Amino acid sequence: MLQQRLDERMSRWHRPFMVYRVIRPLLFALSAERAHHLSVAALRLMPTPAAPAPDSMLETTVAGIRFPNPVGLAAGYDKEGLVAHKMHGLGFGFTELGTLTPLPQAGNPQPRLFRLVEDRAVINRMGFNNGGQAAAAERVAKRRQPKSNDHGPVIGINIGANKDAADRIADYATGVTCMAPLADYLTVNISSPNTPGLRALQDRAALDQLLAAVMAARGADRTPIFLKVAPDLEPADVEDIAAACLDHQIDALIVSNTTITRPPLRSAQAGETGGLSGAPLHDLSLDRLRDFRRLLGDRLPLIGVGGIANADQAYARIRAGASLIQLYSALVYEGPYLAKRINAGLKDRMTRDGVRNIADLVGVDA
């Protein structure tokens, strides 16, 4: 009986994947950035789906937020708040929009987004291109009620600093003030490699100043604050970041952003500068997650990101200590219904292992 259910479920999610395989060559004939904009435009035409029904196996609570399932869409896909409110229709338990900066900025010159097809990877040097926080705030406010977690999709907002900001810490404080009323959680992004000098905010002294300013800007508003870090960290960096998160009572840590390192790659675009994501990031990101789990235990929720493309990898990331996971680059190669397939696969593995709720898996291998 169980095998029959598994076969039926696999057949159900195999069909849309096969459809995507047919149209993928057409999308890949376009530049990566143009194909991205086309996919966003298509989703904007899609009717807004109803909120997903609770699932007792996959539903989990992190930082006081109820997530209908643990599979989230990472920041970078919806930079402007155009379709974040629709992504649960594709199976995502939450969506993180942005990165948003206080002022609009064009980002880096094109081309700045590259598919590494042979490596199932992406390199980007977008540079926080976005229309600014004020425009996004107006857009998001029209589509959802503030703090609507109990009645609609979970939406996080990723904030950053403008490239030419004289005071980048002040930019993050501005982002908190502007976006907190509209977000289920805020992510402080100090780990993009595409804004010169931004990763220096991961150094302990700068990080203490930043987190103090962010928490002060939050004030009486209790919007959870998440911190997103790079995978390119030395052991001492991991220790400093973990300590700072505890000292400043950050609500969750996202591990990790893209990498500036280059493992052996086969694609012609392998030499492009920018952050590498997708399959080659998997092992590095998993290693950093394990490092933070060893230091933090269950004192701080971790969110695993980087190279996750199937249910086995998602299951392993949760067992390694991630309360939630996020993905983005894998959608380029696996299609828009990847989140639904991963959630179905998680349930299959939980049934096999006798696990009743996804939270019971977190860190069992740590």
C-alpha positions as CSV (number, residue, x, y, z in Angstrom):
1,M,0.0,0.0,0.0
2,L,2.8,2.4,0.9
3,Q,4.7,1.7,-2.3
4,Q,1.5,2.3,-4.3
5,R,1.1,5.7,-2.7
6,L,4.7,6.5,-3.4
7,D,4.4,5.5,-7.0
8,E,1.2,7.6,-7.5
9,R,2.8,10.6,-5.9
10,M,5.9,10.3,-8.0
11,S,3.7,10.0,-11.2
12,R,1.8,13.1,-10.1
13,W,4.9,15.3,-9.8
14,H,6.8,13.7,-12.7
15,R,4.3,15.1,-15.3
16,P,4.8,18.8,-14.6
17,F,8.6,18.2,-14.5
18,M,8.4,16.6,-18.0
19,V,6.4,19.6,-19.3
20,Y,9.1,21.9,-18.0
21,R,11.8,19.8,-19.7
22,V,10.0,20.5,-23.0
23,I,9.9,24.3,-22.6
24,R,13.3,24.7,-20.8
25,P,15.3,24.8,-24.1
26,L,13.1,27.8,-25.2
27,L,13.9,29.6,-21.9
28,F,17.6,28.7,-22.1
29,A,17.7,30.3,-25.6
30,L,17.1,33.6,-23.8
31,S,19.6,35.3,-21.6
32,A,19.3,34.3,-18.0
33,E,18.1,37.6,-16.8
34,R,15.5,37.9,-19.6
35,A,14.2,34.5,-18.9
36,H,13.9,35.4,-15.2
37,H,11.8,38.5,-16.0
38,L,9.6,36.4,-18.3
39,S,8.9,33.9,-15.5
40,V,8.0,36.7,-13.1
41,A,5.7,38.2,-15.7
42,A,4.0,34.9,-16.2
43,L,3.4,34.5,-12.5
44,R,1.9,38.0,-12.2
45,L,-0.8,36.8,-14.6
46,M,-1.5,33.7,-12.5
47,P,-4.5,34.0,-10.2
48,T,-3.6,34.4,-6.5
49,P,-4.1,31.0,-4.9
50,A,-5.8,30.4,-1.6
51,A,-3.6,29.9,1.5
52,P,-2.4,26.3,1.8
53,A,-4.2,24.0,4.1
54,P,-2.2,23.1,7.2
55,D,-0.3,19.8,7.0
56,S,0.3,18.2,10.4
57,M,3.5,16.5,9.1
58,L,5.1,19.5,7.5
59,E,3.8,22.4,9.5
60,T,6.4,24.0,11.9
61,T,6.9,27.0,14.0
62,V,10.1,29.0,13.9
63,A,10.7,32.4,15.7
64,G,7.0,32.4,16.6
65,I,5.9,32.2,12.9
66,R,3.8,29.3,11.7
67,F,5.2,27.9,8.5
68,P,2.8,25.6,6.5
69,N,5.9,23.7,5.3
70,P,9.7,24.1,5.6
71,V,10.5,24.8,2.0
72,G,11.0,28.5,1.2
73,L,11.9,30.6,-1.8
74,A,15.2,32.4,-1.2
75,A,15.7,36.1,-1.8
76,G,16.7,37.1,-5.3
77,Y,13.8,35.8,-7.3
78,D,11.2,38.4,-6.4
79,K,13.2,41.6,-5.8
80,E,10.3,44.0,-5.9
81,G,7.4,42.3,-4.1
82,L,5.6,41.5,-7.4
83,V,4.8,37.8,-6.9
84,A,5.8,36.8,-3.4
85,H,2.2,36.6,-2.3
86,K,1.6,34.0,-5.0
87,M,4.5,31.6,-4.5
88,H,2.7,29.3,-2.0
89,G,0.7,28.3,-5.1
90,L,3.9,26.6,-6.3
91,G,4.3,24.8,-3.0
92,F,6.5,27.1,-1.0
93,G,5.9,27.4,2.7
94,F,7.3,30.9,2.7
95,T,8.8,33.5,0.3
96,E,11.6,36.0,1.0
97,L,11.5,39.0,-1.3
98,G,14.3,41.4,-1.9
99,T,17.1,42.4,-1.4
100,L,15.6,45.9,-0.9
101,T,17.7,48.9,-0.3
102,P,16.5,52.3,1.0
103,L,17.0,54.0,-2.3
104,P,16.5,52.6,-5.8
105,Q,19.6,51.4,-7.6
106,A,20.2,49.9,-11.0
107,G,22.7,47.3,-9.9
108,N,25.8,46.2,-11.8
109,P,26.1,46.4,-15.6
110,Q,24.6,43.6,-17.7
111,P,25.2,40.8,-18.4
112,R,25.3,39.9,-14.7
113,L,23.5,36.6,-14.5
114,F,24.9,33.4,-16.0
115,R,23.7,29.8,-16.2
116,L,26.4,27.2,-15.8
117,V,24.4,24.4,-17.3
118,E,27.0,21.7,-17.2
119,D,27.4,22.4,-13.5
120,R,23.7,23.0,-12.7
121,A,24.8,26.3,-11.2
122,V,24.3,30.0,-11.5
123,I,26.8,32.9,-11.1
124,N,25.3,36.3,-10.4
125,R,26.7,39.8,-9.8
126,M,23.4,41.6,-9.8
127,G,24.4,44.2,-7.2
128,F,21.1,44.7,-5.3
129,N,19.2,46.0,-8.3
130,N,15.8,47.1,-7.0
131,G,13.3,50.0,-7.1
132,G,13.8,50.9,-3.4
133,Q,12.0,50.2,-0.2
134,A,9.3,52.9,-0.5
135,A,8.0,51.5,-3.8
136,A,8.1,47.9,-2.6
137,A,6.4,48.8,0.7
138,E,3.5,50.4,-1.2
139,R,3.2,47.4,-3.4
140,V,3.3,44.8,-0.6
141,A,0.8,46.8,1.5
142,K,-1.8,46.7,-1.2
143,R,-1.6,42.9,-1.4
144,R,-1.6,41.7,2.2
145,Q,-2.5,42.8,5.6
146,P,0.4,43.6,8.0
147,K,1.4,40.5,10.0
148,S,-1.0,38.4,8.0
149,N,0.8,35.1,8.8
150,D,-2.3,33.5,10.3
151,H,-4.4,34.3,7.2
152,G,-2.1,34.3,4.2
153,P,1.3,33.3,2.9
154,V,4.4,33.8,5.0
155,I,6.5,36.6,3.5
156,G,9.9,37.7,4.7
157,I,11.7,40.8,3.5
158,N,15.4,40.9,2.8
159,I,17.1,44.3,3.4
160,G,20.5,45.6,2.4
161,A,22.5,48.8,2.0
162,N,22.9,51.0,-1.0
163,K,26.2,50.6,-2.8
164,D,27.1,54.3,-2.3
165,A,25.7,54.7,1.2
166,A,27.9,56.9,3.4
167,D,26.6,54.9,6.5
168,R,25.6,51.4,5.6
169,I,24.5,50.5,9.2
170,A,22.1,53.5,9.0
171,D,20.7,52.0,5.8
172,Y,19.9,48.7,7.6
173,A,18.2,50.6,10.4
174,T,16.1,52.5,7.7
175,G,15.2,49.2,6.2
176,V,13.9,47.8,9.5
177,T,11.8,50.9,10.1
178,C,10.3,50.9,6.6
179,M,9.7,47.2,6.1
180,A,9.1,45.7,9.5
181,P,5.3,46.6,9.6
182,L,4.8,44.6,6.4
183,A,7.0,41.6,7.0
184,D,6.5,38.3,8.9
185,Y,10.3,38.4,9.4
186,L,13.2,40.6,8.2
187,T,16.5,39.3,6.9
188,V,19.6,41.4,7.4
189,N,21.7,40.5,4.3
190,I,25.4,41.3,4.9
191,S,26.7,38.4,2.8
192,S,26.3,39.3,-0.8
193,P,29.6,39.4,-2.6
194,N,28.3,41.9,-5.2
195,T,28.3,45.1,-3.1
196,P,32.0,46.0,-2.5
197,G,32.9,45.9,1.2
198,L,29.5,44.6,2.4
199,R,30.9,41.3,3.7
200,A,33.1,43.3,6.1
201,L,30.0,43.7,8.2
202,Q,30.5,40.1,9.2
203,D,33.6,41.1,11.2
204,R,32.8,41.0,15.0
205,A,33.1,44.7,15.8
206,A,31.1,45.8,12.8
207,L,28.6,43.1,13.3
208,D,28.0,44.1,16.9
209,Q,27.4,47.7,15.8
210,L,25.1,46.6,13.0
211,L,23.0,44.3,15.1
212,A,22.7,46.8,17.9
213,A,21.4,49.4,15.4
214,V,19.0,46.9,13.8
215,M,17.5,45.8,17.1
216,A,17.2,49.4,18.3
217,A,15.4,50.3,15.1
218,R,13.0,47.4,15.6
219,G,12.0,48.9,19.0
220,A,8.7,47.7,20.3
221,D,7.9,46.0,17.0
222,R,8.6,42.4,17.6
223,T,9.1,41.4,13.9
224,P,11.7,38.6,14.0
225,I,15.1,39.5,12.7
226,F,17.1,36.9,10.7
227,L,20.8,37.3,9.7
228,K,22.1,35.9,6.4
229,V,25.8,35.0,6.3
230,A,28.3,33.8,3.6
231,P,29.6,30.3,3.3
232,D,33.1,31.6,2.9
233,L,33.9,31.8,6.7
234,E,36.9,30.7,8.7
235,P,36.3,28.9,12.1
236,A,36.9,32.1,14.0
237,D,34.4,33.9,11.9
238,V,31.8,31.3,12.6
239,E,32.4,31.6,16.3
240,D,32.2,35.4,16.3
241,I,28.9,35.4,14.3
242,A,27.4,32.7,16.5
243,A,28.3,34.7,19.6
244,A,27.0,38.0,18.2
245,C,23.7,36.4,17.2
246,L,23.2,35.2,20.8
247,D,24.3,38.4,22.4
248,H,21.9,40.5,20.3
249,Q,19.1,37.9,20.4
250,I,18.8,37.5,16.7
251,D,15.8,35.2,15.9
252,A,17.3,32.9,13.2
253,L,20.5,32.5,11.1
254,I,20.4,31.8,7.4
255,V,23.3,29.7,6.2
256,S,24.2,30.6,3.5
257,N,24.5,33.1,0.6
258,T,26.5,32.5,-2.6
259,T,30.2,31.7,-2.6
260,I,33.1,33.6,-4.2
261,T,35.2,30.4,-4.2
262,R,35.4,28.3,-7.3
263,P,35.4,24.5,-7.0
264,P,36.3,22.7,-10.3
265,L,33.6,23.7,-12.8
266,R,33.0,22.6,-16.4
267,S,30.9,25.5,-17.9
268,A,32.3,28.1,-20.2
269,Q,31.0,30.9,-17.9
270,A,32.9,29.5,-14.9
271,G,35.3,32.4,-15.0
272,E,32.6,35.1,-14.5
273,T,32.9,37.1,-11.3
274,G,30.1,37.1,-8.8
275,G,28.4,34.7,-6.4
276,L,28.2,31.1,-7.3
277,S,25.1,29.1,-6.4
278,G,23.4,25.9,-7.3
279,A,24.9,22.4,-7.1
280,P,28.5,23.3,-6.5
281,L,27.6,25.2,-3.4
282,H,25.9,22.2,-1.7
283,D,28.8,20.8,0.3
284,L,30.2,24.1,1.4
285,S,26.9,25.4,2.6
286,L,26.1,22.1,4.4
287,D,29.5,22.3,6.1
288,R,28.8,25.8,7.4
289,L,25.4,24.8,8.7
290,R,27.0,21.9,10.6
291,D,29.6,24.3,12.0
292,F,26.9,26.7,13.3
293,R,24.8,23.8,14.7
294,R,27.8,22.5,16.6
295,L,28.3,25.9,18.2
296,L,24.7,26.9,18.8
297,G,22.9,23.6,19.3
298,D,19.2,24.3,19.5
299,R,19.6,27.8,21.0
300,L,19.1,29.5,17.6
301,P,17.1,28.3,14.6
302,L,19.1,27.8,11.5
303,I,17.8,28.0,7.9
304,G,19.7,26.0,5.3
305,V,20.3,27.4,1.9
306,G,22.6,26.4,-0.9
307,G,22.6,23.7,-3.6
308,I,19.3,22.0,-2.4
309,A,17.6,20.5,-5.5
310,N,15.8,17.4,-4.2
311,A,14.0,15.8,-1.2
312,D,17.1,13.8,-0.2
313,Q,19.2,17.0,0.1
314,A,16.4,18.8,1.9
315,Y,16.0,15.9,4.3
316,A,19.7,15.8,5.0
317,R,19.9,19.6,5.6
318,I,17.1,19.4,8.2
319,R,18.7,16.4,9.9
320,A,21.9,18.4,10.0
321,G,20.2,21.2,12.0
322,A,18.1,23.4,9.6
323,S,14.6,24.2,10.9
324,L,13.7,25.5,7.5
325,I,15.3,25.4,4.0
326,Q,15.3,27.8,1.1
327,L,16.1,27.3,-2.6
328,Y,16.3,29.3,-5.8
329,S,18.9,28.3,-8.3
330,A,17.6,24.8,-8.5
331,L,14.3,26.1,-10.0
332,V,16.3,27.0,-13.2
333,Y,17.0,23.4,-13.8
334,E,14.1,21.6,-12.0
335,G,11.2,23.8,-12.9
336,P,8.6,25.8,-10.9
337,Y,7.0,22.9,-9.0
338,L,10.2,21.8,-7.3
339,A,8.9,22.9,-3.9
340,K,5.9,20.6,-4.2
341,R,8.0,17.7,-5.2
342,I,10.4,18.2,-2.3
343,N,7.5,18.5,0.2
344,A,6.0,15.3,-1.1
345,G,9.4,13.6,-0.9
346,L,9.9,14.9,2.7
347,K,6.6,13.3,3.7
348,D,7.5,10.0,2.0
349,R,10.8,9.9,4.0
350,M,9.1,10.9,7.2
351,T,6.6,8.1,6.7
352,R,9.4,5.6,6.0
353,D,11.3,6.7,9.2
354,G,8.2,6.9,11.5
355,V,8.5,10.7,11.9
356,R,5.3,12.5,12.8
357,N,6.3,16.2,12.4
358,I,9.2,17.8,10.5
359,A,10.4,19.6,13.7
360,D,11.3,16.2,15.2
361,L,14.0,15.8,12.5
362,V,15.9,19.0,13.1
363,G,19.4,18.3,14.1
364,V,19.1,14.5,14.7
365,D,22.4,14.0,12.9
366,A,24.2,16.8,14.6
